[in-house]
Amino acid sequence: MRIEPPVALLLFLTVNASFTSPLQACRCVPRTPEEDFSAADAVFSGKVVAVIRPDSEVHAFVDWLEIWKGELPVGTLARVVTADSSAACGFPFKEGEELVVFARASPGRLETDSCTGTGRLTRADATAIFGPPAAVHPLYVEFQRGDVNADGEVDVSDPIASLLSQFLGTLHPPCAEALDFDDNGEVELTDAIAELIYLFGGGPPPAGPFGGCGKERDLTSLDCALYPPCPPAPERHEIVRVERVGEEVEVEVFSTRPFQPRALFPILCIGAASTFQSRPGEDGSFNTLIFTFPRETFDAIDGSQLVTVQHWDPCLGDLDQQRLYWDLWVFGRIEL
C-alpha cells in the first residue's frame, strides 16, 4: 500500500513524538551514597507529617529523628522543598513516609530532588555507610542517668568522666542529662560525689531513668543529643477514646511525647472545625489530652475526619503560612 507524503510525514511526527517524551523526563547521573553525602548540605532521617503544594512546588514537613550531616531546628519541623513534577526531578513525598533525606541548603529552607539520594537508603543503611548519626532529636533519645561516658555501664569511670568534663573540659559527653545524678537540672560537683558514694559507700542510686533505657520528660535545661547504648524509641500517637457525653463529644488522644503546657493548649482540628477546649488526662499527665466538641459540630462532619494537634490552627488558614512546631501530630481517622 502506498502512503501519501503528507500522511507519511504525519505518521513520522506522531511516532517520533512518542520517543521524544522520555528525553524530557528527569535524568540523574548515577552516584554512590558517599557521593550523595558529599554533595548534600544536610543528611537526616525522619517522618513526613505534612505535604502541601503551593504554586509549582511541594513542601514536605519532616519530623526529623537522626542527623548524619548538617544542623536542623529542634523546636519546629524541617521544611524540605522539591519540584511538583517528576519531569523536573521532583521527589514524590508522601505523608506518613519514613525516609533518609539528602538536601541542599538555601535561604530559609532545604531543597531536594530525585537525584540527590533522598529515599534510597533506610536508617540502617545510612548508619552502615556513614557511621552513627551525629545527633538524635532530643525528644527521641533514651538514656541511662549516671552513665556519663555512654558506654552502657555505670561504674567508677563515670564520676571520673564527670569531673573531667566539669573542671578540665577534656571530655564532652554526648548526653549532658546523664551527668545530672540527682536530676536537679544542673551539673555540679555534688553529682560526681553522689555517684561515688552510690558506687562505693552504699548511697542512693541516681534519679531515673536508671537500670536501663528511659526518657526524661523535661530536656529544657540539659540536652541529650546522643546516647548510643539506647536505640531511639519509636513514637506512638493514637486516639484513645471517642465518646458522647450528653450534648458533647469527647476525643481523648495519647502521645509518647508529652504535650508541652503553654499559654494555649494544643488545638484539635476536625475538618473545618477547631476547639481550644482541652484538658490533661485524669492523672494530670500531658501525654494525654481530652478535647470536648459540641455534638452538632461532630455530627456535621459524619464523625470521620483527620485529627491534627498543634499550637497554630490549621483549620482556619493555609498550612504553609503557619509555623509548624514539633508537636504536630496526625492521629488518623475517628469513628464514633
Rosetta blueprint (number, residue, H / E / L):
1 M L
2 R L
3 I L
4 E L
5 P H
6 P H
7 V H
8 A H
9 L H
10 L H
11 L H
12 F H
13 L H
14 T H
15 V H
16 N H
17 A H
18 S H
19 F H
20 T H
21 S H
22 P H
23 L H
24 Q H
25 A L
26 C L
27 R L
28 C L
29 V L
30 P L
31 R L
32 T L
33 P H
34 E H
35 E H
36 D H
37 F H
38 S H
39 A H
40 A L
41 D L
42 A E
43 V E
44 F E
45 S E
46 G E
47 K E
48 V E
49 V E
50 A E
51 V E
52 I E
53 R L
54 P L
55 D L
56 S L
57 E E
58 V E
59 H E
60 A E
61 F E
62 V E
63 D E
64 W E
65 L E
66 E E
67 I E
68 W E
69 K E
70 G L
71 E L
72 L L
73 P L
74 V L
75 G L
76 T E
77 L L
78 A E
79 R E
80 V E
81 V E
82 T E
83 A E
84 D L
85 S L
86 S H
87 A H
88 A H
89 C L
90 G L
91 F L
92 P L
93 F L
94 K L
95 E L
96 G L
97 E L
98 E E
99 L E
100 V E
101 V E
102 F E
103 A E
104 R E
105 A E
106 S E
107 P L
108 G L
109 R E
110 L E
111 E E
112 T L
113 D L
114 S L
115 C L
116 T L
117 G L
118 T L
119 G L
120 R L
121 L L
122 T L
123 R H
124 A H
125 D H
126 A H
127 T H
128 A H
129 I H
130 F H
131 G L
132 P L
133 P L
134 A L
135 A E
136 V E
137 H L
138 P L
139 L L
140 Y L
141 V L
142 E L
143 F E
144 Q L
145 R L
146 G L
147 D L
148 V L
149 N L
150 A L
151 D L
152 G L
153 E L
154 V L
155 D L
156 V L
157 S H
158 D H
159 P H
160 I H
161 A H
162 S H
163 L H
164 L H
165 S H
166 Q H
167 F H
168 L H
169 G L
170 T L
171 L L
172 H L
173 P L
174 P L
175 C E
176 A H
177 E H
178 A H
179 L H
180 D L
181 F L
182 D L
183 D L
184 N L
185 G L
186 E L
187 V L
188 E L
189 L H
190 T H
191 D H
192 A H
193 I H
194 A H
195 E H
196 L H
197 I H
198 Y H
199 L H
200 F H
201 G L
202 G L
203 G L
204 P L
205 P L
206 P L
207 A L
208 G L
209 P L
210 F L
211 G L
212 G L
213 C L
214 G E
215 K L
216 E L
217 R L
218 D L
219 L L
220 T L
221 S L
222 L L
223 D L
224 C E
225 A L
226 L L
227 Y L
228 P L
229 P L
230 C L
231 P L
232 P L
233 A L
234 P L
235 E L
236 R L
237 H E
238 E E
239 I E
240 V E
241 R E
242 V E
243 E E
244 R E
245 V E
246 G L
247 E L
248 E E
249 V E
250 E E
251 V E
252 E E
253 V E
254 F E
255 S E
256 T L
257 R L
258 P L
259 F L
260 Q L
261 P L
262 R L
263 A L
264 L L
265 F L
266 P L
267 I E
268 L E
269 C E
270 I E
271 G L
272 A L
273 A E
274 S E
275 T E
276 F L
277 Q L
278 S E
279 R E
280 P E
281 G L
282 E L
283 D L
284 G L
285 S L
286 F L
287 N L
288 T E
289 L E
290 I E
291 F E
292 T E
293 F E
294 P E
295 R H
296 E H
297 T H
298 F H
299 D H
300 A H
301 I L
302 D L
303 G L
304 S L
305 Q L
306 L E
307 V E
308 T E
309 V E
310 Q E
311 H L
312 W L
313 D L
314 P H
315 C H
316 L H
317 G L
318 D L
319 L H
320 D H
321 Q H
322 Q L
323 R L
324 L L
325 Y E
326 W L
327 D L
328 L L
329 W E
330 V E
331 F E
332 G E
333 R E
334 I L
335 E L
336 L L
